[in-house]
Amino acid sequence: MEGLAMLVREHIKADPFSGAVYVFRAKRADRVKLIFWDGTEEGVFRWPKIEDGVMRLSAAELSALLEGLDWRRVHAARETVVPTQAG
């Protein structure tokens, strides 16, 4: 992570501790690395189980993970049934 933080500082001329998410793509374009500073030293991510060598998260779950929230509490929106007539 220190190497990526150095790239942010020296090549992008940005602060790697600003709270922004920096995304790095591999040369072969088959992998990405993200660095993000949430301002804490002892922060811990709760990672999903690895199944078949893959961790699966929805966009909302990833967003919660990056915010330091428990991604397991993120659920798909429920459809609300609106009554067509009273009574």
Residue frames as qw, qx, qy, qz and C-alpha x, y, z in Angstrom:
[[0.000, 0.884, 0.468, 0.000, 0.00, 0.00, 0.00],
 [0.328, -0.734, 0.089, 0.588, 2.86, 2.38, 0.68],
 [0.369, -0.060, 0.593, 0.713, 4.00, 2.05, -2.93],
 [0.109, 0.639, 0.654, 0.390, 0.55, 2.95, -4.26],
 [0.228, -0.893, -0.274, 0.276, 0.28, 5.85, -1.82],
 [0.391, -0.484, 0.313, 0.717, 3.64, 7.09, -3.15],
 [0.273, 0.290, 0.665, 0.632, 2.30, 6.90, -6.73],
 [0.050, -0.846, -0.525, -0.075, -0.71, 8.99, -5.71],
 [0.337, -0.817, -0.026, 0.467, 1.57, 11.59, -4.11],
 [0.368, -0.449, 0.451, 0.678, 4.26, 11.76, -6.78],
 [0.206, 0.138, 0.734, 0.632, 2.49, 11.05, -10.08],
 [0.062, -0.704, -0.658, -0.259, -1.07, 12.19, -9.47],
 [0.142, 0.275, -0.228, 0.923, 0.04, 15.03, -7.16],
 [0.590, -0.526, -0.266, -0.552, -2.77, 14.20, -4.74],
 [0.278, -0.453, 0.663, -0.527, -3.04, 13.38, -1.06],
 [0.482, -0.038, -0.860, -0.165, -3.53, 9.61, -0.55],
 [0.186, -0.274, -0.778, 0.533, -4.98, 10.40, 2.90],
 [0.205, -0.047, -0.084, -0.974, -7.71, 12.72, 1.60],
 [0.529, 0.216, 0.631, -0.525, -10.51, 10.16, 1.86],
 [0.635, 0.485, -0.296, -0.523, -10.72, 9.68, -1.92],
 [0.879, -0.021, 0.474, 0.043, -10.61, 6.17, -3.38],
 [0.182, 0.686, -0.569, -0.415, -7.72, 5.65, -5.80],
 [0.921, 0.179, 0.326, -0.117, -8.07, 2.81, -8.30],
 [0.043, -0.626, 0.683, 0.373, -5.09, 1.24, -10.04],
 [0.911, 0.322, 0.043, -0.254, -5.48, -1.08, -13.04],
 [0.704, -0.294, 0.548, 0.343, -2.99, -3.81, -13.87],
 [0.040, 0.473, -0.553, -0.685, -1.16, -3.53, -17.21],
 [0.004, 0.100, 0.935, 0.340, -3.06, -6.55, -18.53],
 [0.433, -0.156, -0.086, -0.884, -6.33, -4.89, -17.44],
 [0.639, -0.212, -0.715, -0.189, -7.39, -8.04, -15.59],
 [0.537, -0.455, -0.566, 0.429, -7.03, -6.71, -12.02],
 [0.032, -0.792, -0.003, -0.610, -7.55, -3.56, -10.01],
 [0.499, -0.249, -0.565, 0.608, -6.23, -2.36, -6.66],
 [0.179, -0.833, -0.235, -0.467, -7.97, 0.27, -4.58],
 [0.431, -0.091, -0.518, 0.733, -6.46, 2.32, -1.79],
 [0.311, -0.735, -0.305, -0.519, -8.57, 4.34, 0.59],
 [0.295, 0.066, -0.606, 0.736, -7.77, 6.05, 3.89],
 [0.378, -0.682, -0.556, -0.288, -10.65, 6.31, 6.36],
 [0.117, -0.758, 0.235, -0.597, -8.63, 8.23, 8.94],
 [0.787, -0.527, 0.231, -0.225, -8.22, 5.41, 11.44],
 [0.077, 0.580, -0.811, 0.008, -5.28, 3.22, 12.32],
 [0.277, -0.094, 0.932, -0.215, -7.18, 0.25, 13.68],
 [0.677, 0.285, -0.020, -0.678, -10.01, 0.10, 11.13],
 [0.343, -0.098, 0.929, 0.098, -10.99, -3.42, 10.12],
 [0.535, 0.166, -0.423, -0.712, -12.85, -4.52, 7.00],
 [0.657, 0.025, 0.695, -0.292, -15.35, -7.34, 7.37],
 [0.213, 0.352, -0.704, -0.579, -14.75, -9.33, 4.21],
 [0.869, 0.095, 0.005, -0.486, -17.25, -11.70, 2.58],
 [0.797, -0.189, 0.566, 0.092, -16.47, -15.39, 2.33],
 [0.170, 0.513, -0.665, -0.515, -14.34, -16.51, -0.58],
 [0.794, 0.213, 0.525, -0.219, -16.32, -18.95, -2.73],
 [0.813, 0.448, 0.274, 0.253, -14.63, -20.60, -5.71],
 [0.602, -0.037, 0.084, 0.793, -11.72, -18.22, -5.24],
 [0.055, 0.484, 0.276, 0.829, -13.93, -15.12, -5.55],
 [0.032, -0.404, -0.567, 0.718, -15.40, -12.56, -3.14],
 [0.040, 0.519, 0.615, 0.593, -18.72, -11.27, -4.41],
 [0.057, -0.495, -0.427, 0.755, -20.18, -7.89, -3.42],
 [0.282, 0.794, 0.493, 0.218, -22.85, -5.76, -5.02],
 [0.286, 0.552, -0.017, 0.783, -22.08, -2.11, -5.73],
 [0.462, -0.742, -0.041, -0.485, -24.05, -1.10, -2.62],
 [0.891, -0.421, -0.071, 0.157, -22.18, -3.63, -0.48],
 [0.684, 0.206, -0.053, 0.698, -18.81, -2.39, -1.78],
 [0.014, -0.699, -0.017, -0.715, -19.85, 1.18, -1.05],
 [0.692, -0.680, -0.038, -0.239, -20.78, 0.22, 2.52],
 [0.898, -0.151, -0.071, 0.406, -17.47, -1.63, 2.92],
 [0.483, 0.403, -0.034, 0.777, -15.50, 1.43, 1.78],
 [0.268, -0.723, -0.015, -0.636, -17.47, 3.62, 4.20],
 [0.083, 0.299, -0.785, 0.536, -16.42, 1.33, 7.05],
 [0.695, -0.117, 0.204, -0.679, -19.94, 0.01, 7.51],
 [0.483, -0.074, 0.870, -0.059, -20.99, -3.61, 7.87],
 [0.308, 0.218, -0.594, -0.711, -21.75, -4.57, 4.26],
 [0.106, -0.189, -0.976, -0.014, -23.79, -7.55, 5.52],
 [0.138, 0.511, 0.590, -0.610, -26.53, -5.12, 6.59],
 [0.261, 0.364, -0.327, -0.832, -27.06, -3.87, 3.02],
 [0.466, 0.307, 0.827, -0.069, -30.16, -5.38, 1.43],
 [0.094, 0.270, 0.614, 0.736, -31.85, -4.97, -1.91],
 [0.322, 0.005, 0.141, -0.936, -34.71, -2.48, -1.90],
 [0.248, 0.311, 0.902, -0.170, -38.04, -4.06, -1.17],
 [0.112, -0.308, -0.549, -0.769, -40.89, -3.51, -3.57],
 [0.211, 0.200, 0.547, -0.785, -43.77, -1.67, -1.92],
 [0.019, 0.437, 0.831, 0.344, -47.24, -2.81, -2.91],
 [0.169, 0.073, 0.141, -0.973, -49.55, 0.16, -3.22],
 [0.316, 0.430, 0.814, -0.230, -53.26, -0.62, -2.76],
 [0.084, 0.255, 0.558, 0.785, -55.41, 0.33, -5.75],
 [0.393, -0.575, -0.321, -0.642, -58.52, 1.03, -3.69],
 [0.212, -0.379, 0.587, -0.683, -59.41, 1.63, -0.06],
 [0.739, -0.131, 0.363, -0.553, -60.97, -1.02, 2.13]]
